[in-house]
Amino acid sequence: MNPLDDGRSPLSHPSLISFLLLLVLATLTGALIGGGIAVGIGVAMGMDITQMTAPTGNTPDVRTFLRLSNLFSHLFTFTVASLVLAAIFYRQRVWAFLRLHRSPRADLAGLGILWVLVSFPFAQSLYWLNRQLPMPEYFLRMEESATRLLEVIMTMNTPGELALNILVIGVVPAIGEELIFRGILQRRLQDKIDPVIAVWITAFIFSAIHLQFAGFLPRMLLGALLGYLFLWSRNLWIPIIAHFFFNAAQVVGQYAYGDQISQLEVDGPDEPYWVSGVISLALLLSIGWFIWRRTVSQAEEKE
């Protein structure tokens, strides 16, 4: 196989274990840098350390601080860390390794967007199921804290707040999380184990790292859908685009309808919507099969 085809550098190809350990180190370093920038933002806004570590109230300044803190924390923890690590080992072939060297096909991008969007009702059913599972008190407190922060961040009273949320919740996570989870973690696991198993291991880690366990199952579903898109398309732009639309749809929906809609991550249904959930699952399986057949047929035509 041509080294350029799989993004490997003939000069340096680290083992899976060493690469993953360095990935953890890179993300921790990025988190420290992002946290330092967040502290700098807080200082510039006149906040003390107590206000920065436990923001209270729902004022424009608090919302701006939380959004900018999340933006830089996410940017350095995921995007910068993954790009730097990949560049160190894969040098000029970093874009090929990450599967970013080819433009996405418009048809696959559209199908990917449709696939994740029709997952909403089934994800809501999974969220209801997730809430029935017993969780330690510590996890419940973490969930309540994360929910309160998310409710503040998702308060949008102006178009400017909407635009900033699309950047913070839509653009930055879509790029950073897909780089590190699909572009690096799943990519390396696929070299060592069955690709389908790699998809689900990555989806599990993707959900667990958010530390919001009441939404663990629906988030793992999203991770799996994005993982399959990457596996089948062999192009990281496809899951990046789908991930962006999944997140941005929730932001725009909250801005447009406010309390009239429930957030997948915040307000789950009191009872499962079995009919819509079953229809959603059927659509997921049908569209997934269609995407798989389309990518397989295109691969066969190239051979």
C-alpha positions as CSV (number, residue, x, y, z in Angstrom):
1,M,0.0,0.0,0.0
2,N,1.2,3.5,-0.8
3,P,2.1,5.3,2.5
4,L,0.3,8.4,1.2
5,D,-2.9,6.4,0.8
6,D,-3.3,5.8,4.5
7,G,-1.5,8.8,5.7
8,R,1.4,7.1,7.3
9,S,4.9,8.6,7.3
10,P,7.7,6.3,6.3
11,L,9.9,8.2,8.7
12,S,7.8,7.7,11.9
13,H,4.9,5.4,12.6
14,P,4.2,5.1,16.3
15,S,2.7,2.1,18.0
16,L,-1.0,2.3,18.9
17,I,-0.3,2.4,22.7
18,S,2.4,5.0,22.5
19,F,0.3,7.1,20.2
20,L,-2.8,7.0,22.4
21,L,-0.7,7.9,25.5
22,L,0.7,10.9,23.7
23,L,-2.8,11.8,22.6
24,V,-3.9,11.8,26.2
25,L,-0.9,14.0,27.1
26,A,-1.7,16.3,24.2
27,T,-5.3,16.7,25.2
28,L,-4.4,17.4,28.9
29,T,-1.9,20.0,27.8
30,G,-4.4,21.6,25.5
31,A,-7.0,21.6,28.4
32,L,-4.5,23.4,30.6
33,I,-3.8,26.0,27.9
34,G,-7.5,26.5,27.2
35,G,-8.2,26.8,30.9
36,G,-5.5,29.4,31.3
37,I,-7.0,31.4,28.5
38,A,-10.4,31.1,30.1
39,V,-9.0,32.5,33.4
40,G,-7.5,35.4,31.4
41,I,-10.9,36.1,29.8
42,G,-12.4,36.1,33.3
43,V,-9.8,38.5,34.6
44,A,-10.3,40.8,31.6
45,M,-14.0,40.8,32.4
46,G,-13.5,41.7,36.0
47,M,-14.4,38.3,37.5
48,D,-12.7,36.8,40.6
49,I,-11.7,33.2,40.8
50,T,-14.9,32.2,42.5
51,Q,-17.0,33.7,39.8
52,M,-14.9,32.0,37.1
53,T,-15.1,28.5,38.7
54,A,-18.8,28.7,39.6
55,P,-20.5,31.3,37.5
56,T,-23.9,32.3,38.9
57,G,-26.8,34.2,37.4
58,N,-27.8,34.4,33.8
59,T,-26.5,37.8,32.7
60,P,-25.0,38.6,29.3
61,D,-21.6,38.8,30.8
62,V,-21.9,35.4,32.4
63,R,-23.2,33.9,29.2
64,T,-20.3,35.5,27.2
65,F,-17.7,34.2,29.7
66,L,-19.1,30.7,29.6
67,R,-19.2,30.6,25.8
68,L,-15.7,32.0,25.3
69,S,-14.3,29.7,28.0
70,N,-15.9,26.7,26.3
71,L,-14.7,27.9,22.9
72,F,-11.0,28.1,23.9
73,S,-11.1,25.1,26.1
74,H,-12.5,22.9,23.4
75,L,-10.3,24.5,20.7
76,F,-7.1,23.6,22.5
77,T,-8.2,20.3,24.1
78,F,-9.4,18.8,20.9
79,T,-8.6,20.7,17.7
80,V,-5.1,22.0,18.5
81,A,-4.0,18.9,20.4
82,S,-5.0,16.5,17.6
83,L,-3.5,18.6,14.8
84,V,-0.2,19.1,16.6
85,L,0.1,15.4,17.5
86,A,-0.8,14.2,14.0
87,A,1.6,16.8,12.5
88,I,4.5,15.6,14.7
89,F,4.1,11.9,13.6
90,Y,2.8,12.3,10.0
91,R,4.5,15.5,8.9
92,Q,3.5,16.5,5.4
93,R,1.0,13.6,5.2
94,V,-1.0,14.7,8.1
95,W,-4.1,15.6,6.0
96,A,-4.0,12.2,4.3
97,F,-3.8,10.5,7.6
98,L,-6.8,12.5,9.0
99,R,-8.7,11.9,5.7
100,L,-9.0,15.6,5.1
101,H,-7.2,15.7,1.8
102,R,-10.2,15.1,-0.4
103,S,-13.3,17.3,-0.8
104,P,-16.5,15.7,0.5
105,R,-19.1,14.4,-2.0
106,A,-22.2,16.6,-1.8
107,D,-24.5,13.5,-2.0
108,L,-22.8,11.8,0.9
109,A,-22.7,15.0,3.0
110,G,-26.4,15.5,2.4
111,L,-27.2,11.9,3.3
112,G,-25.0,12.1,6.4
113,I,-26.9,15.2,7.6
114,L,-30.2,13.5,7.0
115,W,-29.1,10.4,8.8
116,V,-28.1,12.2,12.1
117,L,-31.2,14.5,12.0
118,V,-33.7,11.7,11.7
119,S,-32.0,10.1,14.8
120,F,-33.5,12.7,17.1
121,P,-36.7,10.8,18.0
122,F,-34.9,7.5,18.6
123,A,-32.2,9.4,20.6
124,Q,-35.0,10.8,22.8
125,S,-36.3,7.3,23.5
126,L,-32.7,6.2,24.4
127,Y,-32.5,9.3,26.7
128,W,-35.7,8.2,28.5
129,L,-34.2,4.7,28.9
130,N,-31.0,6.1,30.1
131,R,-32.8,8.1,32.8
132,Q,-34.3,4.9,34.2
133,L,-30.9,3.5,35.0
134,P,-29.6,4.0,38.5
135,M,-26.7,6.4,38.8
136,P,-24.4,7.3,41.8
137,E,-25.2,10.5,43.6
138,Y,-22.0,12.0,42.4
139,F,-23.0,11.5,38.7
140,L,-26.4,13.1,39.4
141,R,-24.7,16.2,40.9
142,M,-22.4,16.4,37.9
143,E,-25.4,16.1,35.6
144,E,-27.3,18.9,37.4
145,S,-24.3,21.2,37.3
146,A,-23.8,20.6,33.6
147,T,-27.5,21.1,32.9
148,R,-27.6,24.5,34.7
149,L,-24.5,25.7,32.7
150,L,-26.1,24.5,29.4
151,E,-29.3,26.3,30.2
152,V,-27.4,29.5,30.7
153,I,-25.3,29.1,27.5
154,M,-28.5,28.2,25.5
155,T,-30.2,31.4,26.6
156,M,-30.1,33.6,23.4
157,N,-31.7,37.0,23.4
158,T,-30.0,38.5,20.3
159,P,-28.8,37.3,16.9
160,G,-25.2,37.9,18.1
161,E,-25.7,35.3,20.9
162,L,-27.2,32.9,18.3
163,A,-24.1,33.3,16.1
164,L,-21.7,32.8,18.9
165,N,-23.5,29.7,20.0
166,I,-23.4,28.3,16.5
167,L,-19.7,28.8,16.6
168,V,-19.2,27.5,20.2
169,I,-21.7,24.6,20.0
170,G,-21.8,23.8,16.3
171,V,-18.5,24.6,14.5
172,V,-15.8,24.1,17.1
173,P,-17.0,20.8,18.5
174,A,-17.8,19.4,15.1
175,I,-14.2,20.0,13.9
176,G,-12.4,19.2,17.2
177,E,-14.3,16.2,18.3
178,E,-14.3,14.6,14.8
179,L,-10.5,15.2,14.5
180,I,-9.7,13.5,17.7
181,F,-12.3,10.8,17.9
182,R,-12.9,9.7,14.3
183,G,-9.8,11.2,12.6
184,I,-7.3,9.9,15.1
185,L,-8.7,7.5,17.7
186,Q,-11.0,5.5,15.4
187,R,-8.5,5.8,12.5
188,R,-5.8,4.1,14.6
189,L,-8.1,1.5,16.1
190,Q,-9.2,0.5,12.6
191,D,-5.6,-0.4,11.8
192,K,-5.5,-3.0,14.7
193,I,-9.0,-4.3,15.2
194,D,-12.3,-4.9,13.3
195,P,-13.5,-1.6,11.9
196,V,-17.0,-2.0,13.3
197,I,-15.7,-2.7,16.8
198,A,-13.4,0.4,16.4
199,V,-16.5,2.5,15.6
200,W,-18.3,1.4,18.8
201,I,-15.3,1.6,21.1
202,T,-14.7,5.2,19.8
203,A,-18.4,6.0,20.2
204,F,-18.3,4.7,23.8
205,I,-15.3,6.9,24.7
206,F,-16.8,9.8,22.8
207,S,-19.9,9.6,25.0
208,A,-18.0,8.9,28.3
209,I,-15.6,11.8,27.9
210,H,-18.5,14.3,28.1
211,L,-19.1,13.2,31.7
212,Q,-22.9,13.6,31.3
213,F,-24.1,10.1,32.0
214,A,-27.8,10.8,31.8
215,G,-27.3,11.3,28.1
216,F,-24.7,8.5,27.7
217,L,-26.8,6.3,25.3
218,P,-28.0,8.9,22.9
219,R,-24.6,10.5,22.7
220,M,-23.0,7.1,22.0
221,L,-25.6,6.6,19.2
222,L,-24.5,9.9,17.7
223,G,-20.9,8.8,18.0
224,A,-21.6,5.5,16.3
225,L,-23.5,7.2,13.4
226,L,-20.6,9.6,12.9
227,G,-18.2,6.7,13.1
228,Y,-20.0,4.8,10.4
229,L,-20.0,7.8,8.2
230,F,-16.3,8.1,8.5
231,L,-15.7,4.3,8.0
232,W,-17.8,4.2,4.9
233,S,-16.9,7.5,3.3
234,R,-13.2,7.4,4.2
235,N,-13.5,11.2,4.4
236,L,-13.5,13.1,7.7
237,W,-15.4,16.0,6.2
238,I,-18.6,13.9,6.0
239,P,-18.9,13.4,9.8
240,I,-17.7,16.9,10.5
241,I,-20.5,18.3,8.4
242,A,-23.1,16.0,9.9
243,H,-21.9,16.7,13.4
244,F,-22.2,20.4,12.8
245,F,-25.8,20.2,11.5
246,F,-26.8,18.0,14.4
247,N,-25.5,20.5,17.0
248,A,-26.5,23.6,15.1
249,A,-30.1,22.3,14.6
250,Q,-30.5,22.2,18.4
251,V,-29.1,25.8,18.8
252,V,-31.3,27.2,16.0
253,G,-34.3,25.3,17.3
254,Q,-33.8,26.7,20.8
255,Y,-33.4,30.2,19.5
256,A,-36.5,30.0,17.3
257,Y,-38.9,28.2,19.7
258,G,-37.4,28.7,23.1
259,D,-39.3,26.8,25.8
260,Q,-41.6,25.2,23.2
261,I,-39.0,22.6,22.4
262,S,-37.1,20.2,24.7
263,Q,-33.4,19.8,24.5
264,L,-32.0,16.4,23.8
265,E,-29.3,17.0,26.5
266,V,-31.5,18.9,28.9
267,D,-35.2,18.0,29.0
268,G,-36.0,14.4,28.2
269,P,-39.6,13.2,27.8
270,D,-41.5,12.0,30.8
271,E,-42.6,9.0,28.8
272,P,-41.0,7.5,25.7
273,Y,-42.4,8.4,22.3
274,W,-42.4,4.8,21.1
275,V,-44.1,5.4,17.7
276,S,-41.8,8.2,16.7
277,G,-38.8,6.3,18.1
278,V,-39.6,3.2,16.1
279,I,-40.1,5.3,12.9
280,S,-36.9,7.0,13.6
281,L,-35.0,3.7,14.1
282,A,-36.5,2.4,10.8
283,L,-35.4,5.5,9.0
284,L,-31.9,5.2,10.6
285,L,-31.5,1.6,9.4
286,S,-32.9,2.3,5.9
287,I,-30.8,5.4,5.3
288,G,-27.7,3.7,6.8
289,W,-28.1,0.8,4.5
290,F,-28.5,3.2,1.5
291,I,-25.4,5.1,2.5
292,W,-23.4,1.8,2.9
293,R,-24.6,0.5,-0.5
294,R,-23.7,3.8,-2.1
295,T,-20.2,4.0,-0.7
296,V,-19.6,0.3,-1.5
297,S,-20.8,0.7,-5.1
298,Q,-18.6,3.7,-5.5
299,A,-15.6,1.9,-4.1
300,E,-16.2,-1.0,-6.5
301,E,-16.4,1.3,-9.5
302,K,-13.0,2.7,-8.6
303,E,-11.4,-0.8,-8.5
